[in-house]
Amino acid sequence: MEQGLRRRDQFWAERDRRRSLASLPHRRRRARLLAMATMVSAIALPAILWHGVVAGIASQFRLDLHYLLTEWSPWLLMIAGLVFALPVAWSAGRDPDSRWYPRSRNAYAGWGVTLYLLGVVLAVQVAQIYHLHVP
């Protein structure tokens, strides 16, 4: 059983390595630029859309568990999603056999996208509730 798993893992690693070596340098460069642009836009989007909401929430800061969970959880989820997406963006266009290529890249990508989107959905709801209570 162990031998079969190792052989299958080696097959997929070799296939990925061949695919990355076969890709042209301009494709690798384009992948890196796309990853960098995606990270910058994912960081800038919440700042552009909800800077007033975050400033209003921060102006009413208090050490209360209810306040911290309900009003700061969307932003913390988005930050966690960006942290998980960072190794994926860093490894874009790199050789899968490189030491800078994360071994669980797909898991990092899945967690990053899931946490970021959950944070965005919660941020929309927090912004709606904030605008209902602030004149």
PLY file of the C-alpha trace (Angstrom):
ply
format ascii 1.0
element vertex 135
property float x
property float y
property float z
element edge 134
property int vertex1
property int vertex2
end_header
0.00 0.00 0.00
2.80 2.41 0.93
4.65 1.69 -2.32
1.55 2.42 -4.40
0.98 5.76 -2.68
4.60 6.79 -3.12
4.53 5.86 -6.80
1.34 7.85 -7.35
2.73 10.90 -5.52
5.90 10.73 -7.56
3.85 10.55 -10.75
1.91 13.72 -9.93
5.01 15.56 -8.73
6.86 14.64 -11.92
3.91 15.72 -14.06
3.72 19.08 -12.28
7.48 19.55 -12.62
7.41 18.81 -16.34
4.49 21.16 -16.82
6.24 23.99 -14.97
9.52 23.44 -16.81
7.69 23.35 -20.12
5.98 26.66 -19.45
7.66 29.65 -20.99
9.33 32.33 -18.86
6.74 34.92 -19.86
3.98 32.60 -18.55
5.76 32.28 -15.21
6.22 36.05 -15.07
2.54 36.56 -15.93
1.52 34.14 -13.17
3.61 36.03 -10.63
2.20 39.40 -11.72
-1.35 38.06 -11.60
-0.79 36.66 -8.11
0.68 39.96 -6.92
-2.19 41.97 -8.47
-4.74 39.65 -6.88
-3.16 40.00 -3.44
-2.98 43.81 -3.73
-6.61 44.04 -4.84
-7.73 41.65 -2.07
-5.98 43.85 0.47
-7.24 47.13 -1.02
-10.87 46.10 -1.59
-11.96 46.06 2.07
-10.08 49.29 2.74
-11.85 51.02 -0.14
-15.32 49.63 0.53
-15.54 49.71 4.31
-13.03 52.26 5.58
-15.83 54.35 7.14
-17.36 51.34 8.86
-14.01 50.21 10.29
-13.23 53.74 11.46
-16.64 53.99 13.13
-16.27 50.61 14.82
-12.74 51.45 15.96
-13.89 54.78 17.41
-16.24 52.89 19.75
-13.60 50.42 20.93
-14.14 48.61 24.21
-12.86 45.36 25.69
-16.07 43.40 25.48
-16.30 39.87 24.09
-19.59 40.58 22.30
-18.14 43.71 20.68
-14.93 41.97 19.61
-16.71 38.93 18.13
-19.55 40.67 16.35
-17.81 43.75 15.00
-14.24 42.62 14.36
-14.70 39.03 13.18
-15.21 39.89 9.47
-11.94 41.79 9.28
-10.08 39.08 11.18
-11.47 36.42 8.84
-10.33 38.41 5.81
-6.86 38.82 7.31
-6.70 35.08 8.02
-7.74 34.37 4.42
-4.99 36.65 3.15
-2.44 34.94 5.39
-3.44 31.55 3.97
-3.32 32.94 0.41
0.15 34.42 0.84
2.10 31.15 0.26
-0.07 30.42 -2.77
0.66 33.82 -4.27
4.34 33.54 -3.41
4.66 30.19 -5.18
2.87 31.24 -8.36
4.96 30.41 -11.40
7.60 28.53 -9.40
8.88 25.02 -9.89
6.88 22.50 -7.79
10.15 20.89 -6.69
11.43 24.18 -5.33
11.78 24.61 -1.60
9.62 27.74 -1.86
6.70 25.76 -3.27
4.28 24.80 -0.46
3.47 21.10 -0.35
-0.17 21.73 0.58
-0.70 24.55 -1.88
-4.28 23.56 -2.74
-5.24 23.37 0.93
-3.79 26.84 1.52
-5.71 28.16 -1.48
-8.96 26.57 -0.30
-8.66 27.93 3.23
-7.63 31.34 1.94
-10.55 31.72 -0.44
-13.06 30.31 2.05
-12.01 32.52 4.95
-11.73 35.63 2.78
-15.19 35.17 1.24
-16.72 34.43 4.63
-15.15 37.65 5.92
-16.54 39.61 2.96
-20.05 38.26 3.51
-19.90 39.08 7.22
-18.45 42.52 6.46
-21.43 43.31 4.23
-23.78 42.36 7.05
-21.83 44.31 9.66
-21.81 47.36 7.36
-25.57 47.13 6.88
-26.18 46.89 10.61
-23.72 49.74 11.26
-25.48 52.01 8.76
-28.86 51.25 10.37
-27.67 52.41 13.79
-25.54 55.37 12.75
-27.43 58.40 11.44
0 1
1 2
2 3
3 4
4 5
5 6
6 7
7 8
8 9
9 10
10 11
11 12
12 13
13 14
14 15
15 16
16 17
17 18
18 19
19 20
20 21
21 22
22 23
23 24
24 25
25 26
26 27
27 28
28 29
29 30
30 31
31 32
32 33
33 34
34 35
35 36
36 37
37 38
38 39
39 40
40 41
41 42
42 43
43 44
44 45
45 46
46 47
47 48
48 49
49 50
50 51
51 52
52 53
53 54
54 55
55 56
56 57
57 58
58 59
59 60
60 61
61 62
62 63
63 64
64 65
65 66
66 67
67 68
68 69
69 70
70 71
71 72
72 73
73 74
74 75
75 76
76 77
77 78
78 79
79 80
80 81
81 82
82 83
83 84
84 85
85 86
86 87
87 88
88 89
89 90
90 91
91 92
92 93
93 94
94 95
95 96
96 97
97 98
98 99
99 100
100 101
101 102
102 103
103 104
104 105
105 106
106 107
107 108
108 109
109 110
110 111
111 112
112 113
113 114
114 115
115 116
116 117
117 118
118 119
119 120
120 121
121 122
122 123
123 124
124 125
125 126
126 127
127 128
128 129
129 130
130 131
131 132
132 133
133 134
